[in-house]
Amino acid sequence: MILVNTDYITGRELEMLSLVKGSTIQSKNIGRDITQGFKTLVGGELKAYTEMMNDARELATSRMVQEAERLGADAVINIRYASSAVMQGAAEIMAYGTAVKFK
């Protein structure tokens, strides 16, 4: 499966299939949440949250690809990511794009 954030793939003629998306809501456990809260007092990267968001993006992307594969797509173009806070310490990540088939 080819994944790109452009609306074309050089050298390929594309047939648009459908919008595809994948999402997840992730949170850290209360212990990690407390230690990351202390980290905000001194500054610096909140590594546990960075890891959480990376994992969430990976899972959302995987779910988007699965949806594209069910449609028989060869690629997903124009991929975008969106995130929003659901509650303190939890975030939703959505990956979306256009599933296409090569002509």
Sequence and secondary structure as in RCSB ss.txt:
>XXXX:A:sequence
MILVNTDYITGRELEMLSLVKGSTIQSKNIGRDITQGFKTLVGGELKAYTEMMNDARELATSRMVQEAERLGADA
VINIRYASSAVMQGAAEIMAYGTAVKFK
>XXXX:A:secstr
 EE SSS  TT  EEEEEEEEEEEEEE  HHHHHHHHHHHHH S  HHHHHHHHHHHHHHHHHHHHHHHHTT SE
EEEEEEEEEEEETTEEEEEEEEEEEEE 
